[in-house]
């Protein structure tokens, strides 16, 4: 069967690729790829064989890069992949440069054919990475359910040939890059930190008393001033003055704010560690987050919510512009909020809360300590059919999570664990956005406290922003519905995409924010992203 399959393919080749003087060398490069015998040229792996072959089929199996001058311009575009946080050598850059130089010297047709196929594969692979990322996120995150952009080989081939003919490949590639504002901000930051890295690191700051407070003096202050100036947090002049003055304190507060440390101007262990962070670490942080944006940008609609789990932030976007944001609380490290995409379809005012079995033992324990606990917290007990159960008939002394056959349901009230409003985007993880009575948690720098769901700091404004556009609900309508203390379901006239993402660096046009890798996810992605494509198993 294998021999028959090979014979059929070779027969097809004899029809599709007649051996003519001008393309016999090209045929030698393409034949092994077509029959699956080899996917490499000059020891370079062909990463997009289907798209590469489709291009030559659409071009009558003739060379694509006959215009050597334009081919060199296209090579510069491959070199610029570094500005996207990608590696030019994933696209055969060094090999292509060597082949181009050899062509300039002696113009051998065999070398031209090698260059042509590798150049086509390079552009196709780079384009594919721009539009959906280099790494498949499903291999890193089990809960990932975002639709990966489906690249049609025939459509890609037609597009490439059109851009080569019109010499507009630069515009074609530019149109594939993410349009989310965060992406450009991170690209600018990548250039900035790479330039800093090239200048070399400054010495680490050490403090005489391991802490520096406003108004104090320390021999390390001139170095502190120099570091903050390099990082663009301090705009004053360099000085050997050792006083920790108000101007420098203000710069430290800005630095602390950008790194999610209490912005009190006091330099303790946490702030000192961040001040001594290597520029290369910043570069790594930016690389992984550029990739995360590429994963989702092609899935974006005109209006959507992003929950940045690592940043404890919620963003509402309209027309790719940030309209509104607020703080959130997310899952603890052992009850991580999953990364996935859903569609918000309805909002519930004055919700009830059915306590998950996994945490019902805590309420049973409370009842053993305080027999009036259910009444104080507005809980009722129901059976599996939602029929009420008299709590006084239950043997609480011998009850446990394992033998308890009932469910706890908390009634609508200000004490309800879901607060007074919840936002539903049905999913298999039972994750949703909701209000909470525990408002003090939003004042913490690190806000991973929940069982997995996302608590919203300002849920009523969020409801107003969501409902005002097409559902004609005003803030007063929302307040009236809450005041009525009756459970009310509001179906959205148009579902709203909700993207649960994990960005450890994010920013807008004005500032860049760095967040702790609270779930320790950056390392695995960085390793995969910086592994040469030919050796990558993800």
C-alpha positions as CSV (number, residue, x, y, z in Angstrom):
1,X,0.0,0.0,0.0
2,X,2.8,2.4,0.9
3,X,4.5,1.7,-2.5
4,X,1.2,2.2,-4.4
5,X,0.7,5.5,-2.5
6,X,4.2,6.6,-3.4
7,X,3.6,5.7,-7.1
8,X,0.4,7.7,-7.2
9,X,2.1,10.7,-5.7
10,X,5.0,10.5,-8.2
11,X,2.6,10.2,-11.1
12,X,0.8,13.3,-9.8
13,X,4.1,15.1,-9.7
14,X,4.9,14.2,-13.3
15,X,1.6,15.8,-14.3
16,X,1.6,18.8,-11.9
17,X,5.4,19.6,-12.2
18,X,6.8,18.9,-15.6
19,X,10.5,18.9,-15.5
20,X,11.5,22.0,-17.4
21,X,14.9,23.6,-17.4
22,X,13.7,26.6,-15.4
23,X,12.0,24.6,-12.6
24,X,13.8,21.3,-12.3
25,X,15.8,22.5,-9.2
26,X,12.6,23.7,-7.6
27,X,11.0,20.3,-8.3
28,X,13.9,18.6,-6.5
29,X,13.2,20.7,-3.4
30,X,9.4,20.2,-3.5
31,X,9.1,16.5,-4.4
32,X,10.3,15.2,-0.9
33,X,7.9,17.6,0.8
34,X,4.9,16.6,-1.4
35,X,5.4,12.9,-0.8
36,X,6.2,13.3,2.9
37,X,9.7,11.8,2.5
38,X,11.4,14.9,3.9
39,X,10.4,18.3,5.3
40,X,13.8,19.9,5.4
41,X,16.0,21.9,3.1
42,X,19.6,22.7,3.9
43,X,18.9,21.1,7.4
44,X,16.1,23.6,7.9
45,X,12.8,22.1,8.8
46,X,9.8,23.2,6.7
47,X,7.3,24.3,9.3
48,X,4.3,25.0,7.1
49,X,4.5,22.4,4.3
50,X,0.8,22.5,3.4
51,X,0.9,26.3,2.9
52,X,4.2,26.2,1.1
53,X,3.1,23.5,-1.3
54,X,-0.2,25.3,-1.9
55,X,1.7,28.5,-2.8
56,X,3.8,26.7,-5.5
57,X,0.7,24.9,-6.8
58,X,-1.1,28.2,-7.2
59,X,2.0,29.6,-8.9
60,X,2.3,26.8,-11.5
61,X,5.2,25.3,-9.6
62,X,7.4,28.3,-10.6
63,X,9.6,30.3,-8.3
64,X,7.9,32.9,-6.1
65,X,10.9,35.1,-5.4
66,X,12.2,35.9,-8.8
67,X,12.7,39.5,-7.9
68,X,15.8,39.2,-5.8
69,X,15.7,42.8,-4.8
70,X,12.3,42.5,-3.3
71,X,13.2,39.1,-1.8
72,X,15.9,41.0,0.2
73,X,13.2,43.5,1.3
74,X,11.1,40.6,2.5
75,X,14.1,39.2,4.4
76,X,14.2,42.5,6.4
77,X,10.5,41.9,7.3
78,X,11.6,38.5,8.7
79,X,14.3,40.2,10.7
80,X,11.7,42.5,12.2
81,X,9.9,39.5,13.7
82,X,12.2,40.2,16.7
83,X,10.1,43.4,17.3
84,X,7.1,41.2,17.8
85,X,8.9,39.1,20.5
86,X,9.5,36.3,18.0
87,X,12.8,34.8,16.8
88,X,13.9,35.4,13.1
89,X,15.7,32.1,13.1
90,X,12.4,30.3,13.5
91,X,11.9,31.6,10.0
92,X,15.3,30.4,8.6
93,X,16.8,33.9,8.7
94,X,20.5,33.0,9.1
95,X,20.2,30.3,6.4
96,X,18.3,32.6,4.0
97,X,20.9,35.3,4.5
98,X,23.7,32.9,3.7
99,X,21.8,31.6,0.6
100,X,21.1,35.2,-0.6
101,X,24.9,36.0,-0.3
102,X,25.7,32.8,-2.2
103,X,23.2,33.8,-5.0
104,X,24.8,37.2,-5.2
105,X,28.2,35.6,-5.7
106,X,27.4,32.9,-8.2
107,X,23.7,32.8,-8.9
108,X,23.4,29.0,-8.9
109,X,19.9,27.8,-9.8
110,X,20.0,25.0,-7.2
111,X,20.7,27.6,-4.5
112,X,18.0,29.9,-5.8
113,X,15.5,27.1,-5.5
114,X,16.5,26.4,-2.0
115,X,16.2,30.0,-1.1
116,X,12.8,30.3,-2.8
117,X,11.2,27.4,-0.9
118,X,12.7,28.4,2.5
119,X,11.6,32.0,2.0
120,X,8.1,31.0,1.2
121,X,7.9,28.7,4.3
122,X,9.5,31.5,6.4
123,X,6.8,34.1,5.4
124,X,4.0,31.6,5.8
125,X,5.1,30.5,9.2
126,X,5.7,34.0,10.4
127,X,2.3,35.1,9.2
128,X,0.7,32.1,11.0
129,X,2.5,33.0,14.3
130,X,1.4,36.6,14.0
131,X,-2.3,35.7,13.7
132,X,-2.5,32.9,16.3
133,X,0.8,32.6,18.2
134,X,3.8,30.4,18.0
135,X,2.8,28.1,20.8
136,X,-0.4,26.1,21.0
137,X,-1.9,27.2,24.3
138,X,-4.0,24.0,24.7
139,X,-0.7,22.2,25.3
140,X,0.0,24.5,28.3
141,X,-3.5,25.2,29.7
142,X,-6.0,22.3,30.1
143,X,-9.0,24.7,30.3
144,X,-8.1,26.6,27.1
145,X,-11.2,26.7,24.8
146,X,-10.5,29.8,22.6
147,X,-11.0,29.1,18.9
148,X,-7.6,29.0,17.2
149,X,-7.6,30.9,13.9
150,X,-7.9,28.4,11.0
151,X,-5.4,29.3,8.3
152,X,-6.5,28.0,4.9
153,X,-3.5,26.9,2.8
154,X,-5.1,28.0,-0.5
155,X,-6.2,31.4,0.9
156,X,-2.8,32.0,2.4
157,X,-1.1,31.1,-0.9
158,X,-3.3,33.4,-2.9
159,X,-2.6,36.2,-0.4
160,X,1.1,35.7,-0.4
161,X,1.3,35.7,-4.2
162,X,-0.8,38.8,-4.4
163,X,1.5,40.7,-1.9
164,X,4.7,39.5,-3.6
165,X,3.3,40.6,-7.0
166,X,2.3,44.1,-5.7
167,X,5.3,44.3,-3.4
168,X,3.0,44.9,-0.4
169,X,4.1,42.1,1.9
170,X,4.9,44.7,4.6
171,X,1.2,45.8,4.7
172,X,0.0,42.2,4.5
173,X,2.0,41.2,7.6
174,X,1.1,44.4,9.4
175,X,-2.6,43.6,9.0
176,X,-2.1,40.2,10.7
177,X,-0.6,41.8,13.9
178,X,-2.9,42.1,17.0
179,X,-4.9,45.3,17.2
180,X,-5.4,45.3,21.0
181,X,-3.8,48.4,22.4
182,X,-1.9,46.4,25.0
183,X,0.1,44.7,22.2
184,X,1.6,47.9,20.8
185,X,2.4,49.1,24.3
186,X,4.2,45.9,25.1
187,X,6.1,46.0,21.8
188,X,7.3,49.5,22.7
189,X,8.4,48.3,26.1
190,X,10.3,45.4,24.6
191,X,12.4,47.8,22.6
192,X,12.9,50.0,25.7
193,X,14.1,47.1,27.9
194,X,16.3,45.6,25.2
195,X,18.1,48.9,24.8
196,X,18.6,49.0,28.5
197,X,19.8,45.4,28.5
198,X,22.4,46.3,25.9
199,X,23.8,49.1,28.1
200,X,24.4,46.6,30.9
201,X,23.0,46.2,34.4
202,X,23.6,48.7,37.1
203,X,24.9,47.3,40.4
204,X,22.4,45.9,42.9
205,X,21.1,48.4,45.5
206,X,21.9,47.5,49.1
207,X,20.6,49.5,52.0
208,X,22.4,50.1,55.2
209,X,19.5,49.1,57.4
210,X,17.6,47.0,54.8
211,X,14.9,49.7,54.7
212,X,14.7,53.3,53.5
213,X,11.9,55.7,54.5
214,X,11.1,59.1,53.2
215,X,13.3,61.8,54.8
216,X,16.1,59.4,55.6
217,X,19.6,59.2,54.0
218,X,21.5,56.3,52.6
219,X,24.7,55.9,50.6
220,X,22.7,53.9,48.0
221,X,20.4,56.9,47.2
222,X,22.5,58.1,44.2
223,X,22.3,54.6,42.7
224,X,18.6,54.5,43.4
225,X,18.2,57.8,41.6
226,X,20.2,56.4,38.6
227,X,18.2,53.2,38.4
228,X,14.8,55.0,38.5
229,X,16.0,57.5,35.9
230,X,17.0,54.7,33.5
231,X,13.6,53.1,34.0
232,X,11.8,56.4,33.3
233,X,10.3,56.8,36.7
234,X,12.5,59.6,37.8
235,X,12.9,62.7,35.6
236,X,15.1,64.8,37.8
237,X,18.9,65.4,37.4
238,X,21.5,62.9,38.6
239,X,23.0,63.8,41.9
240,X,25.4,62.4,44.6
241,X,23.0,63.7,47.3
242,X,22.3,60.8,49.7
243,X,19.0,62.3,51.0
244,X,15.8,60.4,50.2
245,X,13.9,63.6,49.2
246,X,10.3,64.2,48.2
247,X,11.1,64.2,44.4
248,X,12.7,60.7,44.6
249,X,10.0,59.4,47.0
250,X,7.4,60.4,44.3
251,X,9.3,58.4,41.7
252,X,9.5,55.4,44.0
253,X,5.8,55.5,44.6
254,X,5.2,55.5,40.8
255,X,7.5,52.5,40.5
256,X,5.7,50.7,43.4
257,X,2.3,51.4,41.8
258,X,3.4,49.9,38.5
259,X,4.7,46.8,40.2
260,X,1.6,46.3,42.5
261,X,3.5,47.1,45.7
262,X,1.9,49.4,48.4
263,X,2.9,52.8,47.1
264,X,4.0,54.4,50.4
265,X,7.5,55.3,49.3
266,X,9.1,53.0,51.8
267,X,11.7,50.8,50.3
268,X,11.5,47.5,52.0
269,X,12.4,43.9,50.9
270,X,9.6,43.7,48.2
271,X,10.4,47.1,46.6
272,X,14.2,46.5,46.8
273,X,13.9,43.1,45.1
274,X,12.0,44.7,42.2
275,X,14.4,47.6,41.9
276,X,17.2,45.0,41.5
277,X,15.3,43.1,38.9
278,X,17.4,42.4,35.8
279,X,16.4,44.0,32.5
280,X,16.5,40.5,30.9
281,X,13.7,39.4,33.3
282,X,11.6,42.3,32.1
283,X,12.2,41.2,28.5
284,X,11.1,37.6,29.3
285,X,8.0,38.9,31.0
286,X,7.1,40.9,27.9
287,X,7.8,38.1,25.5
288,X,5.3,35.7,27.1
289,X,2.6,38.3,27.3
290,X,3.0,39.3,23.7
291,X,2.4,35.7,22.8
292,X,-0.7,35.5,25.0
293,X,-2.2,38.5,23.2
294,X,-1.6,36.8,19.8
295,X,-3.5,33.8,21.0
296,X,-6.7,35.7,21.5
297,X,-6.6,38.8,19.3
298,X,-8.2,37.1,16.3
299,X,-11.2,36.0,18.5
300,X,-12.1,39.6,19.6
301,X,-15.5,41.1,18.8
302,X,-16.5,44.8,18.9
303,X,-17.4,44.6,22.6
304,X,-15.9,42.3,25.2
305,X,-14.7,41.8,28.8
306,X,-11.2,40.7,29.8
307,X,-10.6,39.4,33.2
308,X,-6.8,39.5,33.8
309,X,-6.4,36.9,36.4
310,X,-2.8,37.7,37.2
311,X,-3.5,41.4,37.4
312,X,-6.7,41.1,39.4
313,X,-8.3,43.5,37.0
314,X,-11.4,43.5,34.8
315,X,-11.5,45.5,31.5
316,X,-14.4,46.4,29.3
317,X,-13.4,47.1,25.7
318,X,-15.4,48.6,22.9
319,X,-14.0,49.0,19.4
320,X,-10.7,47.8,20.7
321,X,-10.5,50.7,23.1
322,X,-10.6,50.4,26.9
323,X,-13.9,51.9,28.1
324,X,-13.8,51.0,31.8
325,X,-12.0,48.9,34.4
326,X,-12.2,47.8,38.0
327,X,-10.5,45.5,40.5
328,X,-11.4,41.8,41.0
329,X,-10.6,39.0,43.3
330,X,-9.7,35.6,41.7
331,X,-9.1,32.0,42.8
332,X,-6.5,31.0,45.3
333,X,-3.5,29.0,44.0
334,X,-5.2,25.7,44.9
335,X,-8.5,26.8,43.5
336,X,-7.2,28.6,40.4
337,X,-9.6,30.5,38.2
338,X,-9.4,28.7,34.8
339,X,-8.4,30.3,31.6
340,X,-11.2,30.1,29.0
341,X,-13.6,32.1,26.9
342,X,-17.4,32.4,27.5
343,X,-20.4,34.4,26.5
344,X,-22.3,36.4,29.1
345,X,-26.0,35.8,28.4
346,X,-27.8,37.1,31.5
347,X,-27.4,39.0,34.8
348,X,-29.1,38.1,38.0
349,X,-30.1,40.7,40.6
350,X,-30.5,39.6,44.2
351,X,-29.2,36.1,43.5
352,X,-29.4,33.1,45.7
353,X,-26.3,31.0,46.3
354,X,-26.2,27.3,46.4
355,X,-23.2,26.2,48.4
356,X,-21.0,23.7,46.5
357,X,-20.6,20.3,48.1
358,X,-16.9,20.8,48.3
359,X,-17.2,23.6,50.9
360,X,-20.5,22.6,52.7
361,X,-18.5,21.1,55.5
362,X,-17.5,24.6,56.6
363,X,-21.2,25.5,57.2
364,X,-21.9,22.2,59.0
365,X,-19.0,23.1,61.3
366,X,-20.4,26.6,61.9
367,X,-23.8,25.0,62.8
368,X,-22.1,22.8,65.4
369,X,-20.5,25.9,67.0
370,X,-23.6,28.2,66.6
371,X,-27.1,26.6,66.2
372,X,-28.4,30.0,64.9
373,X,-25.8,30.4,62.2
374,X,-28.2,29.5,59.3
375,X,-30.7,32.2,60.4
376,X,-27.9,34.8,60.9
377,X,-26.5,34.2,57.4
378,X,-29.9,33.8,55.6
379,X,-29.4,30.1,54.7
380,X,-32.1,27.5,54.1
381,X,-31.7,23.8,53.7
382,X,-33.2,22.0,50.7
383,X,-33.2,18.5,49.3
384,X,-32.0,17.4,45.9
385,X,-35.4,18.5,44.4
386,X,-35.1,21.9,46.0
387,X,-37.8,21.2,48.6
388,X,-37.3,23.0,51.9
389,X,-36.0,20.9,54.8
390,X,-36.5,21.8,58.5
391,X,-33.0,22.5,59.8
392,X,-34.1,21.6,63.4
393,X,-34.8,18.1,62.3
394,X,-31.2,17.5,61.3
395,X,-28.8,15.7,63.6
396,X,-26.0,18.4,63.4
397,X,-23.8,16.7,66.0
398,X,-23.2,13.7,63.7
399,X,-23.4,15.5,60.4
400,X,-20.4,15.7,58.1
401,X,-19.8,16.7,54.5
402,X,-19.7,13.1,53.4
403,X,-23.0,12.0,55.0
404,X,-25.0,15.2,54.6
405,X,-27.7,14.6,51.8
406,X,-28.9,18.2,51.6
407,X,-27.9,21.5,50.1
408,X,-27.4,24.9,51.7
409,X,-29.0,27.8,49.8
410,X,-28.3,31.4,50.8
411,X,-31.2,33.8,50.2
412,X,-30.9,37.2,48.6
413,X,-29.5,39.8,51.0
414,X,-26.5,42.0,51.5
415,X,-24.9,39.1,53.4
416,X,-25.1,36.8,50.4
417,X,-21.7,35.5,49.4
418,X,-22.5,36.5,45.8
419,X,-23.5,39.9,46.9
420,X,-26.5,41.5,45.2
421,X,-25.7,40.8,41.6
422,X,-24.0,38.1,39.4
423,X,-23.0,37.9,35.8
424,X,-23.5,34.6,34.1
425,X,-21.7,33.1,31.1
426,X,-22.6,29.4,31.4
427,X,-19.6,27.1,31.3
428,X,-18.6,23.6,32.5
429,X,-16.4,25.1,35.3
430,X,-19.3,26.9,37.0
431,X,-17.3,30.1,37.0
432,X,-19.0,33.5,36.9
433,X,-18.6,37.2,38.0
434,X,-20.3,38.4,41.1
435,X,-20.6,41.0,43.8
436,X,-19.3,40.2,47.3
437,X,-19.9,41.5,50.9
438,X,-16.2,41.1,51.6
439,X,-15.2,44.5,50.2
440,X,-12.0,44.9,52.1
441,X,-10.2,42.3,50.0
442,X,-10.1,44.7,47.1
443,X,-7.7,46.9,49.0
444,X,-5.1,44.1,49.0
445,X,-2.2,44.2,46.5
446,X,-2.5,40.4,45.8
447,X,-6.2,39.4,45.5
448,X,-6.2,35.6,45.0
449,X,-8.8,34.7,47.7
450,X,-11.8,33.1,46.0
451,X,-12.8,29.5,45.3
452,X,-12.4,30.2,41.6
453,X,-15.2,32.6,40.7
454,X,-14.4,36.3,40.0
455,X,-15.5,38.9,42.5
456,X,-16.0,42.4,41.1
457,X,-15.2,45.5,43.1
458,X,-17.8,47.8,41.4
459,X,-20.4,45.3,40.0
460,X,-23.3,47.8,39.7
461,X,-21.3,50.1,37.4
462,X,-20.3,47.0,35.4
463,X,-24.0,46.1,35.1
464,X,-24.7,49.7,34.0
465,X,-22.0,49.6,31.4
466,X,-23.2,46.3,30.0
467,X,-26.9,47.0,30.0
468,X,-26.9,50.7,28.9
469,X,-25.9,50.0,25.3
470,X,-28.6,47.8,23.9
471,X,-30.8,46.7,26.8
472,X,-31.8,50.3,27.9
473,X,-31.3,49.8,31.6
474,X,-30.2,52.9,33.5
475,X,-28.4,53.0,36.8
476,X,-31.6,53.9,38.6
477,X,-33.4,50.9,37.1
478,X,-30.6,48.7,38.4
479,X,-30.8,50.3,41.9
480,X,-34.6,49.9,41.9
481,X,-34.3,46.2,41.0
482,X,-31.7,45.6,43.8
483,X,-33.9,47.5,46.3
484,X,-36.9,45.3,45.6
485,X,-34.9,42.4,47.1
486,X,-36.5,39.9,44.6
487,X,-34.4,37.6,42.4
488,X,-34.6,39.1,38.9
489,X,-33.0,37.6,35.8
490,X,-32.1,40.0,32.9
491,X,-31.3,38.3,29.6
492,X,-28.9,40.3,27.4
493,X,-30.2,41.2,24.0
494,X,-26.7,40.5,22.6
495,X,-24.3,38.1,24.4
496,X,-21.1,39.6,25.6
497,X,-17.8,37.8,25.1
498,X,-15.9,37.2,28.4
499,X,-12.2,36.4,28.1
500,X,-10.5,35.0,31.2
501,X,-6.9,35.7,30.5
502,X,-3.6,35.6,32.4
503,X,-1.4,38.6,31.7
504,X,1.5,39.3,34.0
505,X,2.4,42.5,32.1
506,X,-0.3,44.8,30.7
507,X,-0.5,48.4,29.7
508,X,-2.3,51.2,27.9
509,X,-0.9,54.2,26.1
510,X,0.2,55.8,29.3
511,X,1.6,53.2,31.6
512,X,2.9,49.6,31.9
513,X,1.8,47.4,34.8
514,X,3.8,44.4,36.0
515,X,2.0,41.7,38.0
516,X,3.2,38.7,40.1
517,X,3.0,35.4,38.3
518,X,0.6,34.2,41.0
519,X,-0.1,30.8,39.3
520,X,3.5,30.2,38.2
521,X,2.6,30.0,34.5
522,X,5.2,32.2,32.8
523,X,8.1,29.8,33.1
524,X,6.6,27.0,31.0
525,X,5.5,29.4,28.2
526,X,8.8,31.2,28.1
527,X,10.7,27.9,27.7
528,X,8.4,26.8,24.8
529,X,8.5,30.3,23.2
530,X,12.3,30.6,23.3
531,X,12.9,27.0,22.1
532,X,13.8,26.9,18.4
533,X,10.8,26.0,16.4
534,X,12.4,22.8,14.9
535,X,13.0,21.5,18.4
536,X,9.7,22.5,19.9
537,X,7.2,19.8,20.9
538,X,4.4,22.3,21.9
